[in-house]
Protein backbone atom coordinates (compact mmCIF):
# COMPACT_ATOMS: atom_id res chain seq x y z
CA UNK A 1 0.00 0.00 0.00
CA UNK A 2 1.32 3.46 -0.94
CA UNK A 3 1.26 5.94 1.95
CA UNK A 4 2.83 9.01 0.33
CA UNK A 5 3.67 10.33 -3.12
CA UNK A 6 6.67 8.32 -4.36
CA UNK A 7 9.84 10.42 -4.57
CA UNK A 8 10.41 9.40 -8.18
CA UNK A 9 7.32 11.46 -9.12
CA UNK A 10 8.60 14.61 -7.39
CA UNK A 11 11.18 15.65 -10.00
CA UNK A 12 11.25 19.41 -9.35
CA UNK A 13 12.81 21.32 -6.45
CA UNK A 14 11.17 24.38 -4.90
CA UNK A 15 12.01 26.75 -2.06
CA UNK A 16 9.32 27.70 0.46
CA UNK A 17 9.25 30.68 2.83
CA UNK A 18 6.29 30.02 5.19
CA UNK A 19 4.00 33.00 5.76
CA UNK A 20 3.99 34.05 9.44
CA UNK A 21 1.66 37.04 9.28
CA UNK A 22 1.77 40.76 8.68
CA UNK A 23 3.88 43.32 10.51
CA UNK A 24 4.05 47.09 10.37
CA UNK A 25 6.55 46.65 7.52
CA UNK A 26 4.60 44.12 5.44
CA UNK A 27 4.40 40.32 5.31
CA UNK A 28 6.70 38.27 7.55
CA UNK A 29 8.13 34.93 6.43
CA UNK A 30 9.79 32.10 8.32
CA UNK A 31 13.11 30.47 7.61
CA UNK A 32 13.29 29.25 4.00
CA UNK A 33 12.92 25.54 3.38
CA UNK A 34 15.14 24.79 0.39
CA UNK A 35 15.15 22.02 -2.21
CA UNK A 36 11.70 20.64 -1.39
CA UNK A 37 10.91 17.75 -3.77
CA UNK A 38 7.79 18.63 -5.76
CA UNK A 39 5.84 18.19 -8.95
CA UNK A 40 5.02 21.61 -10.44
CA UNK A 41 2.48 22.16 -13.21
CA UNK A 42 1.43 25.33 -15.00
CA UNK A 43 -2.34 25.75 -14.67
CA UNK A 44 -5.03 28.37 -15.15
CA UNK A 45 -7.66 27.57 -12.56
CA UNK A 46 -10.04 29.65 -10.45
CA UNK A 47 -9.58 28.88 -6.74
CA UNK A 48 -10.84 30.49 -3.53
CA UNK A 49 -8.26 32.38 -1.47
CA UNK A 50 -8.22 32.45 2.35
CA UNK A 51 -10.90 35.20 2.31
CA UNK A 52 -13.18 33.26 -0.05
CA UNK A 53 -12.51 35.43 -3.12
CA UNK A 54 -12.06 33.70 -6.46
CA UNK A 55 -8.55 34.24 -7.87
CA UNK A 56 -6.66 32.74 -10.78
CA UNK A 57 -4.02 30.16 -9.88
CA UNK A 58 -1.15 29.84 -12.36
CA UNK A 59 0.79 26.99 -10.74
CA UNK A 60 -0.09 23.77 -8.95
CA UNK A 61 2.53 22.26 -6.64
CA UNK A 62 2.33 18.71 -5.28
CA UNK A 63 4.71 17.72 -2.46
CA UNK A 64 4.95 15.17 0.30
CA UNK A 65 2.35 15.39 3.08
CA UNK A 66 4.74 17.01 5.58
CA UNK A 67 5.06 20.42 3.83
CA UNK A 68 4.04 23.44 5.92
CA UNK A 69 2.96 26.12 3.46
CA UNK A 70 0.12 28.32 4.72
CA UNK A 71 -1.67 30.65 2.32
CA UNK A 72 0.47 33.73 1.75
CA UNK A 73 3.73 31.75 1.76
CA UNK A 74 6.33 32.62 -0.86
CA UNK A 75 7.55 29.86 -3.18
CA UNK A 76 10.40 29.89 -5.65
CA UNK A 77 9.48 27.58 -8.52
CA UNK A 78 11.93 25.55 -10.63
CA UNK A 79 11.93 28.17 -13.40
CA UNK A 80 13.02 30.85 -10.89
CA UNK A 81 9.62 32.53 -10.69
CA UNK A 82 8.44 33.64 -7.25
CA UNK A 83 4.82 32.71 -6.52
CA UNK A 84 2.45 33.20 -3.60
CA UNK A 85 0.46 30.33 -2.11
CA UNK A 86 -3.28 30.90 -2.52
CA UNK A 87 -4.50 27.70 -0.89
CA UNK A 88 -3.03 24.56 0.61
CA UNK A 89 -4.81 21.21 0.81
CA UNK A 90 -3.64 17.99 2.43
CA UNK A 91 -4.90 14.92 0.63
CA UNK A 92 -5.06 11.73 2.67
CA UNK A 93 -7.06 8.55 2.36
CA UNK A 94 -6.21 6.31 5.34
CA UNK A 95 -6.60 2.65 4.50
CA UNK A 96 -6.85 3.24 0.75
CA UNK A 97 -4.03 2.54 -1.71
CA UNK A 98 -3.59 6.17 -2.75
CA UNK A 99 -0.70 8.46 -1.83
CA UNK A 100 -0.91 11.21 0.76
CA UNK A 101 0.31 14.59 -0.47
CA UNK A 102 0.03 18.35 -0.06
CA UNK A 103 -1.33 20.44 -2.93
CA UNK A 104 -0.50 24.14 -3.09
CA UNK A 105 -2.21 26.40 -5.59
CA UNK A 106 -0.16 29.52 -6.41
CA UNK A 107 -0.44 32.81 -8.23
Secondary structure in CASP SS format (residue, H / E / C, confidence):
PFRMAT SS
TARGET T0000
AUTHOR 0000-0000-0000
METHOD secondary structure of the structure
MODEL  1
X C 1.00
X C 1.00
X C 1.00
X E 1.00
X C 1.00
X C 1.00
X H 1.00
X H 1.00
X H 1.00
X C 1.00
X C 1.00
X E 1.00
X E 1.00
X E 1.00
X E 1.00
X E 1.00
X E 1.00
X E 1.00
X E 1.00
X E 1.00
X E 1.00
X E 1.00
X E 1.00
X C 1.00
X C 1.00
X E 1.00
X E 1.00
X E 1.00
X E 1.00
X E 1.00
X E 1.00
X E 1.00
X E 1.00
X E 1.00
X E 1.00
X E 1.00
X E 1.00
X E 1.00
X E 1.00
X E 1.00
X E 1.00
X E 1.00
X E 1.00
X E 1.00
X E 1.00
X E 1.00
X E 1.00
X E 1.00
X C 1.00
X C 1.00
X C 1.00
X C 1.00
X C 1.00
X E 1.00
X E 1.00
X E 1.00
X E 1.00
X E 1.00
X E 1.00
X E 1.00
X E 1.00
X E 1.00
X E 1.00
X C 1.00
X C 1.00
X C 1.00
X C 1.00
X C 1.00
X C 1.00
X C 1.00
X C 1.00
X C 1.00
X C 1.00
X E 1.00
X E 1.00
X E 1.00
X C 1.00
X C 1.00
X C 1.00
X C 1.00
X C 1.00
X E 1.00
X E 1.00
X E 1.00
X E 1.00
X E 1.00
X E 1.00
X E 1.00
X E 1.00
X E 1.00
X E 1.00
X C 1.00
X C 1.00
X C 1.00
X C 1.00
X C 1.00
X C 1.00
X C 1.00
X C 1.00
X E 1.00
X E 1.00
X E 1.00
X E 1.00
X E 1.00
X E 1.00
X E 1.00
X C 1.00
END
